[in-house]
Amino acid sequence: SERYTPEQLEKLIHEEIRRYAKRPRQTVLDDAAFRIESQYRFRGYAQIRVSVESTPEEIRFQISEGPLIRLGRVHFRGNSSIGKKELKRLVPKGFLGADPPFSPRLVSHLQAKIRVLYSSRGYIDIKIKKPVLRYDREDQAMTVTFLIIEGPQYHLVSLEGLPSAPKEIARLNRFIGKPYARGTLEAIDAFLVDHYRDHGHPYITVTSKRTLQKETATVSLSFKIDKGVAAKMGDLKLQEKLRTSRSYIRRRIDIELGDEFRTSKLLAGEQRLRETGLFRSVEIYPDSKADENGIVPLNVRLEENDPGEIAFRAGYGTVERLHMGLDFGYQNLFGGGEVAQLSGDIGQKTSRGTTEFAMPFFLGTNLRPAISGFLEEREYPSFEATRYGGIFSMGYPLLDRVTATAGIEYAVIQPHDIDLATTPDVPGTKFTSLSVSASWEGRDSVAIPSEGFFLRGKMEWAPKQLGSETRFMNLRGHGGHFLRLPWGIVLATSLQAGLIRPIQDAEEVDIALRYFAGGTNSIRGFDYHSIGAPEG
């Protein structure tokens, strides 16, 4: 075998070999040979031949691969209503537009796609004869010819049994006179059921019938609708032994007792519960019947995620060299979705520890208040600084992936180990700042992105009215873009910018708050954070 290694083939037929070892039979070995042939044919080796012999000591498979055959030209005969260009668009292409390997499975897949296309245009009697195959030995390609018998194009001529109101159902009459696609009856059935379930009738039943007139190539559809009882929302029936509090769950579902029954409200409640991240699975569904007043109890079935998580991180970079991190998080601390997080990072230039307590979906809203504390030790070219403090913030999602946050921060900065020859005056300072920020998250994954983008911006203001010893205004932004390339490669680009200025009667910004460049990620040839703005 040239296409596969012996180890790959052994893995492929592992189950058959296990069965043969348990009870030796030639039919089991024949199954293994057939599995190998099928795998080769799927990869384009249409002339594969596999024979098998066995002795008490060994099992020997003799494989004659034959040439790799690719899909050559594809012809269509008998088509008149759909052009050859449109049909040829159904033919798959390999990597970078190359012809894909030929296989019987590929031909069957193409036949199915042709039937679907014709059926969607009203040709529900479409027939495709056995494809004609012609092998070109010189090009090692298989030419395939599909012989199509289109049949008549069917049209929908009537929809019987539908009410004239509401207008959403009456609009279905616009399909009369148009080509009838296979699956139309099932689609209308589903539409009727969904419509009535979303308008107070959870126990709706629809009986439908299709009448086909081959002589005139017409289709008539009839429906019998039993709406059942007009129902209203009942109480939520929650399961026992949940970590999450019942009041929190009810606020997130947000369904009022006595409201008209609507399936869309159940789905919206499910989505709001999923957004919390507390549940592995969520299902809200009506009871099997309503009471004498038309009140329908709602069953809520939840499977909770594990609340705690511990993660260890380690890596090596040109700036921090060997760096490590440890994260601990616990969600749903008191049963209301509260989040407690503790994390720490240790590197050559920077070490930082943070702790945060947050309350996502505060009081049933989308507000996210949070309080956090931090302790950071950072090495600069001519001094080191310890920074500690706390932040209170309030976040709110403006759009699906756009979040705005406002906060207040108190921080103390204490320089030490100062190189007096280059930096004679580095006083300590403290400040209290107000900030507003926004983020737009467009990546497919925050942890390991492969495509998309993100944008973040923040404005910070530290005036003397808040007791700040160093007074400043700070603007900064960060954006990144990720592009998926072939072979699993991702091209990542990033841009950061910042501007910090003294305000009020301040003459300068504390050196530990200023922006610096230098290092492999900014200006190569200079040490990390060794380049700053010139005086004045």
DAWONOR-V749749 format. One record per residue. SS is DSSP state (2 for helix, 1 for strand, 0 for the rest). OMEGA is omega in degrees with one decimal (999 if undefined). D_CENTER is the distance of its C-alpha to the mean C-alpha in whole Angstrom. Layout:
ss,omega,d_center
SS,OMEGA,D_CENTER
SS,OMEGA,D_CENTER
This chain:
ss,omega,d_center
0,177.1,39
0,-176.4,38
0,-177.3,35
0,174.9,34
0,176.6,35
2,179.8,37
2,179.1,35
2,-179.8,32
2,177.3,34
2,177.9,35
2,-179.0,32
2,-175.1,31
0,-177.7,34
2,-177.1,34
2,179.6,34
2,179.1,37
2,177.7,39
2,178.4,39
2,-179.0,40
2,179.3,43
2,-179.8,44
2,179.9,44
0,-175.2,46
0,176.8,47
0,-179.8,47
2,-178.9,47
2,178.4,45
2,177.5,42
2,176.4,43
2,175.6,42
2,178.7,39
2,178.5,38
2,178.9,40
2,179.3,38
2,178.5,34
2,178.9,35
2,-179.2,36
2,179.9,33
2,178.6,31
2,-179.7,33
2,178.1,34
2,-179.3,30
0,173.4,30
0,179.0,33
0,-173.5,36
0,-177.9,38
0,-179.2,41
0,174.1,40
1,-178.9,43
1,173.6,42
1,-175.7,45
1,175.7,46
1,-178.9,49
1,172.1,49
0,177.0,52
0,-177.0,52
0,-173.1,51
0,172.1,48
1,-176.4,46
1,174.8,46
1,176.1,44
1,-173.9,45
1,172.3,42
1,-171.0,43
0,-171.0,40
0,-177.1,42
0,170.8,40
0,-176.8,37
0,179.1,37
1,176.9,34
1,179.3,34
1,179.9,37
1,176.9,37
1,-178.5,36
1,177.3,39
1,-179.9,39
1,176.7,42
0,178.9,43
0,177.0,40
0,-176.9,41
0,178.4,39
0,-174.8,36
0,-178.5,37
2,-179.5,36
2,180.0,34
2,178.0,32
2,-179.0,32
2,176.7,32
0,176.4,28
0,-176.4,27
0,-178.0,28
0,175.5,26
0,177.2,26
0,-177.8,26
2,-179.9,25
2,174.9,26
2,180.0,28
0,177.8,30
0,-179.2,31
0,175.4,29
1,178.4,31
0,173.5,33
0,174.8,32
2,178.6,33
2,178.5,30
2,178.5,29
2,178.2,32
2,178.1,31
2,178.3,27
2,177.1,29
2,179.8,31
2,179.8,29
2,177.8,27
2,179.4,31
2,179.9,31
2,-179.9,28
2,-179.7,29
2,-179.8,33
2,178.8,32
2,178.5,30
0,177.6,33
0,179.9,35
0,-173.3,36
0,175.5,36
0,-177.7,39
0,176.5,38
1,177.3,39
1,179.8,38
0,179.7,41
0,-177.2,41
0,177.2,39
1,-178.2,42
1,177.0,41
1,-176.0,43
1,176.8,43
1,-176.0,44
0,-177.1,45
0,-179.8,46
0,-176.1,42
0,-179.1,41
1,-179.5,39
1,174.8,39
1,-176.6,39
1,176.8,38
1,178.6,40
1,177.8,38
1,-171.0,41
1,170.4,40
1,-170.9,42
0,-172.2,40
0,-178.1,42
0,174.2,43
0,-178.2,40
0,177.3,40
1,176.8,39
1,-175.6,39
1,179.6,42
1,172.6,42
1,-175.1,39
1,175.2,42
0,179.1,41
0,178.1,39
0,178.6,40
0,177.2,41
0,3.4,39
0,-173.9,36
2,179.6,36
2,178.1,32
2,179.8,34
2,-178.9,37
2,178.0,34
2,-179.5,34
2,179.8,37
2,178.7,36
2,179.3,35
0,-179.2,39
0,-179.6,40
0,179.2,37
1,-178.2,36
0,179.1,35
0,176.1,32
0,-177.0,31
0,-179.8,29
2,-178.8,30
2,-179.7,32
2,-179.9,29
2,178.5,27
2,175.1,30
2,-177.6,30
2,179.6,27
2,-179.4,27
2,179.9,30
2,-179.2,29
2,-178.2,26
2,-176.6,28
2,176.7,31
2,178.9,29
0,178.5,28
0,168.7,31
0,-177.3,33
0,-176.8,33
0,-174.5,31
0,178.6,33
0,171.5,34
1,-179.7,35
1,174.6,35
1,-174.5,37
1,-179.4,37
1,177.7,39
1,176.6,39
1,-175.7,42
1,176.2,43
1,-176.3,46
0,-178.5,46
0,-177.7,49
0,-179.2,48
0,179.4,44
1,-178.9,43
1,173.1,41
1,178.5,41
1,177.3,39
1,-175.4,40
1,171.7,39
1,-172.2,40
1,172.6,38
1,-173.3,39
0,-177.3,37
0,-175.7,38
0,171.1,39
0,-169.0,38
0,176.4,36
1,-178.5,35
1,175.8,32
1,-177.9,34
1,177.9,33
1,178.6,30
1,-176.5,31
1,178.2,29
0,-179.4,29
0,172.4,31
0,173.2,31
0,174.3,28
0,-178.2,27
0,-178.2,26
0,-179.0,29
2,-179.4,29
2,178.5,30
2,179.8,27
2,-179.0,25
2,178.3,27
2,-179.4,26
2,179.2,23
2,172.4,23
0,175.6,26
0,-177.5,28
0,176.0,32
0,178.5,34
0,175.7,36
0,175.2,33
1,-179.7,33
0,177.5,31
0,177.1,27
2,-178.9,24
2,177.4,22
2,175.9,23
2,179.8,22
2,177.9,19
2,176.6,19
2,176.1,20
2,-179.1,18
2,179.4,15
2,176.7,17
2,178.5,18
2,-178.0,14
2,179.6,13
0,-176.3,16
0,-177.4,14
0,-168.5,18
1,175.3,17
1,177.4,15
1,-177.9,16
1,176.1,18
1,174.6,20
1,-176.5,23
1,-178.2,25
1,175.0,29
0,-174.8,32
0,177.9,34
0,177.9,36
0,176.3,37
0,-175.0,41
0,178.5,44
0,179.9,43
0,179.3,39
1,-177.4,37
1,173.6,34
1,-178.2,33
1,178.8,29
1,178.5,28
1,179.2,25
1,-174.4,24
1,170.2,22
1,-172.9,20
1,172.9,20
0,172.9,18
0,-172.8,21
0,-174.3,22
1,179.2,23
1,175.0,21
1,-178.9,23
1,175.9,22
1,-179.0,25
1,175.9,24
1,179.8,26
1,179.1,27
1,-179.8,29
1,-177.7,30
0,-179.6,32
0,-174.9,33
0,-173.0,32
1,179.0,33
1,177.5,32
1,-176.5,30
1,179.4,29
1,177.7,27
1,-179.7,26
1,173.2,24
1,178.9,25
1,176.2,23
1,-178.1,24
1,179.3,22
0,-172.6,24
0,-178.8,27
0,178.3,29
0,179.9,27
0,179.5,26
0,-178.3,23
1,-177.5,25
1,173.4,23
1,-177.8,26
1,176.4,25
1,-178.1,27
1,178.3,26
1,178.6,29
1,178.0,29
1,177.3,32
0,-177.6,33
0,-176.8,36
0,-173.3,36
1,170.2,34
1,-173.8,33
1,173.2,31
1,-179.2,31
1,172.8,29
1,-176.6,29
1,170.6,27
1,-176.2,27
1,179.1,25
1,177.4,25
0,177.8,21
0,-175.7,22
2,179.7,26
2,177.4,28
2,178.9,25
0,177.3,25
0,176.3,22
0,178.1,24
1,174.3,23
1,-179.4,27
1,174.1,27
1,-175.9,30
1,174.8,30
1,-177.2,32
1,173.8,32
1,-173.7,35
1,174.0,35
1,-175.7,37
1,177.9,37
1,173.9,39
0,-178.0,40
0,-174.9,43
0,177.5,46
0,172.8,45
1,-177.4,43
1,172.5,41
1,-179.3,40
1,177.9,38
1,-179.2,37
1,-178.9,36
1,-177.7,34
1,168.2,32
1,-176.3,31
1,177.3,28
1,-178.7,27
1,179.3,23
1,178.0,22
1,177.5,19
0,178.0,21
0,-176.0,18
0,-177.7,14
0,179.5,13
1,-177.5,17
1,175.2,19
1,-178.0,23
1,172.9,25
1,-176.6,28
1,174.6,30
1,-175.8,34
1,171.6,34
1,-177.2,37
1,175.3,38
1,179.5,41
1,-178.0,41
1,177.5,44
1,175.6,45
1,-177.4,47
0,-175.0,48
0,172.0,49
0,-173.0,51
0,-179.5,54
0,-177.7,55
0,-176.6,52
0,-172.8,50
0,-172.6,53
0,176.9,52
0,-178.0,49
0,171.9,49
0,-178.0,47
1,173.4,45
1,179.9,43
1,170.7,41
1,-174.5,39
1,170.5,37
1,-177.5,35
1,169.3,31
1,-178.8,29
1,177.3,26
1,177.7,22
1,177.2,19
1,-174.9,16
1,-179.0,13
0,180.0,11
0,178.0,10
0,176.7,6
0,178.7,7
0,-176.4,11
0,-177.7,12
0,-176.7,12
0,175.2,11
0,174.8,11
0,-180.0,11
1,-174.9,12
1,169.3,14
1,176.8,16
1,177.9,19
1,176.4,21
1,-177.6,25
1,173.1,27
1,-175.9,31
1,-175.1,33
1,-178.4,37
1,-177.6,40
0,179.0,43
2,179.1,46
2,178.6,46
2,177.4,43
0,-178.2,46
0,174.6,44
0,172.7,46
0,-172.1,44
0,-172.2,43
1,168.0,41
1,-173.4,38
1,175.7,35
1,176.7,32
1,-179.7,29
1,-178.7,26
1,177.7,23
1,178.9,21
1,179.2,19
1,-177.4,17
1,-177.6,15
1,179.7,16
1,178.1,15
0,177.5,18
2,177.5,20
2,176.3,20
2,-180.0,17
0,177.3,19
1,175.7,17
1,-178.1,19
1,175.4,19
1,-176.1,22
1,178.2,22
1,176.9,25
1,177.9,27
1,179.4,30
1,177.3,32
1,177.4,35
1,-175.5,38
1,173.1,41
1,179.3,44
0,179.9,45
0,-175.6,48
0,179.7,51
0,-179.9,48
0,-179.2,50
0,177.5,47
0,178.7,43
0,-173.6,44
2,-179.0,43
2,178.4,40
2,-175.4,38
0,177.0,39
0,177.8,36
0,175.2,37
1,-179.1,36
0,-178.9,37
0,-173.8,35
0,-177.6,33
0,178.8,30
0,-179.9,32
0,-177.8,36
0,-178.9,37
0,177.2,40
0,177.7,40
0,-179.5,40
0,177.4,37
0,-179.4,37
0,-178.3,41
1,178.1,41
0,178.5,41
0,179.0,43
0,177.5,47
0,178.8,49
0,999,50
